[in-house]
Amino acid sequence: MSSPIDLLLPHLEGVRRVGKERYVACCPAHGDKHPSLAIRETDDGVLLLHCFAGCEVRSVMGSIGLEVSDLYPKKDVSGRKPERRPFSANDLIVLAAWESLLASIIANDIAQGKLTDKERLFIAASRLQHIAEVANVR
């Protein structure tokens, strides 16, 4: 099953990535010479379109033979909701780096016999385990 972005982009001219899950392209509804169609993919795979020349989404999609419903991911026939990841991969890496640093500082303090908050070490370990679960890393 192809995603909405994989379905849409091949139908457009002058497609250029301008950021994370963001593109611009020439609007097919009004014969653009310069990109005026903004495309954004949300975290759950829905596509948002905006033509700065004022074309309606229905007109944009119709001009390339697609339906507005093609901007939404197809539902899983099994009836399960698609998994939604509450954190980006970058957020997980940053969090793991901080928790690892904190855990190593506390572990070093313990090894040197310094009085430290051992409970915070367990919290860091728990958070690192949760990051691994969220990221499906085992």
N, C-alpha and C positions, 0 to 999 in steps of 0.2 A: 504494500500500500504506500503510495507516494504522499509526501507531505504537501500542504498547500504551496509552500515556497518553491518546491521542485516542480509543481504543476504550473505555476504562474510565470516564473522568470523566463523560461524558454520562449514564451509568446511575446516578450517585450524586446524593444530595441534600445540600445544605448544604456544597458543596465550597468550600474556601477555601485559597488559596496561603499557606503559612507560611514559605517560604524558597525558595532556589534548588532547583528540582526536588523540592520537598516540599509536600504538601497534607494537609489533614484533611477528613473528610467524615463524614456520618452513616452508620453501618454498616447496610447493608440486611439483614443476616442476623438482626438482633435488634430491629428497629424503633426505632432510636435517635431520641431527641429532640435530643440534643446530640452534636456530632462526637466520635466515639471511634475512628474508623478513620484510622490514619496511613498515608500513601502516600509512598513515596520512589522517584524514578526514578534509577537508577544511570547512570554514564557510558556504558555500552554499551546503554542503553535498556530494561533489565530493570526491572520494577516490584516493589517490596517492599511488602507490606501487613502491618499489625499492628492488630488490634482490641484495644483496652485493656479491653474487656468479656470477652475470652477467646474470641471466635468464631474458628474455624479458617478459613484462607484458602480452603479448598475450599468451605466453607459460604457465605462472603462472595461468592465468584465464582458459585456455583450459584444463589444467590438472585436474581441479576440476569441469569441465562441465559448466563453466560460460563464458560469452562473455565480451569483454572489455567495451561494452555499459552498462554492469551491474554495472560499477564503477560510473555511473552518476545517479542522482535522476531521477525518471520517471517524465515526464512533466505532469502537471495538465491538465486533459482533458477539463476543463472549459476554457482553454486558458489564464487564469490569470498567471502572473508571481508569483513565490513563494516570500513571503515577506522576505526581507533581512534585518537583524538587523545589523545596523552599529556599535553597541556597545555591548560588552559582559555584562553579568549580573554583574560581578565584577566591571567593569568600571562604570556602572550605580550606584551601591551602593556607591562606593568611591566618585563619583561626588555628589550624594545626601547628603552624610555625610558632605562634605565641604560646600555645599550651605546652608544646614541646620545650620551648625555652624556659618557661616557668617550672616545668617538671624537672628539668636538668639542674636549675638553680637550687630548688628545694632538695633534690637528691644529693647534690654536692654539700649543702649545709648539713644534712643529716650525716653524711660520711665524715664530715669534720667535727661532728659532735655538737654543732651549734643548735641552740633551741630554735625550732622552726614549726611552722604550721603543717603538720603531717596531713591533716584533713584536706588542705588545699592541694596536696599532691594527689590524693585520691580523686578529688574533683577533676583535676587536669587529666588524669588517666581515664576517668569516665567520659569526659568530653572528647578525648581522642578516639575512644572506642565508638562513641556516637558518630563522629565525623566519618569513621571507616564504614559504619553501617549506612549512613546517608549516601555516601559516595559508592556504595556497593563494592567496597574493597575488602577482600578477605584473604 
